[in-house]
Amino acid sequence: MEGVFRRSMVNREPVEMIYMSKKGTVTKRVVTIRSISAGKVTAFCHLRRAVRTFRRDSILSVMPVRTSRKKPGEGQIG
């Protein structure tokens, strides 16, 4: 996961992230990483169109956005 975060930050490329909120809601978001710390990741969230901070222990998965899916997309799972 760390390598995907760093590549997104250095190359300013979006990644697809599956995240669980404090309330237990799981969402899939497209984000572009701005900064990485021990417990948090700050990223531009394409869903909210704003910079957001995500707890690392709530990030379930992260993967590069496929080139065939350039349009940022996200949505609630389940």
N, C-alpha and C positions, 0 to 999 in steps of 0.2 A: 504494500500500500504506500509506503514511504516514497518509493521510486516514482510512482504515478503522481503523487502530490508534487514532488519536486519538478518533474517534467512539465506538468501543467503550469506551475509557477514560472519556471525559467522560459518556456516557450509561449506562455500566455495562451495555452490551448485548453478548451473546456474538457471536463471529465464528467462522466455520469456517476452519481453518488446515490446510494441507497442509505437513508438516514432514519433513525427512530427518534421521535420527539420525546420530551419528558412525559407526555401523556400516553405514550405508547403507539402513536400513529406512525406508520411507516410510509415514507414518501421517496419517490425517485426524483432527483433533481439534476439539472445540468448546472455545473458551477465552474468558475475559473479561479484557481487558487491564487491568493494574494500573499499570504504568509502562513508559516507553519511553526507551531510551538509544541512543547511537550504534551500539553493536554488539549490544545485547541487548534482549529484550522480556520483561518479567515479567508473568505472567498466571495466573489461576485456571484450571487444566485440569480440565474436567468429566470427562475420561476417568480421571484419577488422583485426582480429588477433592482436589486440593492445589495450592498455589501453586508454579509452575515457572518457570524461566528458560530462554528459548529464544534461540539465536544467530540474529541476523537473517539472516546469510548462509546459514542452513539452512532458512529459511522459503521454501517454493516458491511458495505463493499464500495469499491471505487474502481472505475475502469475508463480507459480513454474512450472518447466519443468516436464512433465509427465514422469514417469520411463520407459514407453514403447517407449519413444522418446529420448533416450540417446544421439543420434547423433545431435549435434547442427545444427539447421537449421533456416534460416531466408530468408526474401525476401521482395520485394516491394509489397505493397498492392495497388490494383486498376489499 
